[in-house]
Amino acid sequence: MESLMADKQNFHKSCFRCEHCGGKLSLGNYASLHGRMYCKPHYKQLFKSKGNYDEGFGQKPHKELWNNKNSPENT
């Protein structure tokens, strides 16, 4: 089987697919975030929907992490 390497991960060529739509990806039409691969249109769509990378992709927003560091019980 053919394999390819993207973001320091090895993929079967047929398994290299968008996390959102399942469409086949190539080395020229993908974007990755937090180890997940997306086609460029869905990467842009998901990013724009929330206005930041973390919330748009289901991760904890950085502002929550910052608030936890600055809370009185952590000082």
C-alpha positions in Angstrom: 0.0 0.0 0.0 1.1 3.5 -0.6 1.7 5.7 2.4 2.3 9.4 2.9 3.6 11.4 5.8 1.8 14.6 7.0 2.3 16.4 10.3 4.8 13.8 11.4 2.2 11.1 11.1 2.1 8.2 8.6 -1.1 7.6 6.7 -2.3 5.1 4.1 -3.1 7.1 1.0 -6.7 5.9 1.1 -7.0 6.7 4.9 -5.8 10.3 4.6 -9.3 12.0 4.9 -10.9 15.1 6.2 -12.0 14.7 9.9 -15.2 16.7 9.1 -16.5 15.5 5.7 -14.5 12.3 5.1 -13.2 13.6 1.7 -9.9 12.3 0.5 -7.0 14.6 1.2 -3.6 15.1 -0.6 -0.5 16.8 0.6 -1.5 20.0 -1.2 -5.1 20.4 0.1 -5.1 19.7 3.8 -4.7 21.7 7.0 -4.2 20.2 10.5 -4.9 21.3 14.0 -4.4 19.3 17.2 -3.4 16.3 15.2 -6.6 16.2 13.1 -6.6 16.6 9.4 -9.1 18.7 7.5 -9.7 19.8 3.9 -8.9 23.5 3.5 -12.6 24.5 2.9 -13.8 22.9 6.1 -10.8 24.1 8.1 -11.7 27.7 7.1 -15.4 27.1 7.7 -14.9 25.7 11.2 -12.4 28.4 12.1 -14.7 31.2 11.0 -17.8 29.7 12.8 -16.3 30.5 16.2 -13.7 33.1 15.5 -10.9 31.2 17.1 -9.1 27.9 16.5 -9.9 26.2 19.8 -13.6 26.8 20.1 -14.1 26.2 16.4 -12.6 22.8 16.7 -14.1 21.6 19.9 -11.1 22.4 22.2 -11.2 24.4 25.4 -10.8 28.1 24.7 -7.5 29.6 25.7 -9.3 32.4 27.6 -10.6 29.7 30.0 -7.1 28.5 30.6 -5.9 32.1 31.2 -8.8 32.7 33.6 -7.9 29.6 35.6 -4.3 30.8 35.9 -5.4 34.2 37.1 -8.1 33.1 39.6 -7.6 34.0 43.3 -7.2 30.4 44.4 -4.2 29.9 42.1 -2.2 32.8 43.5 
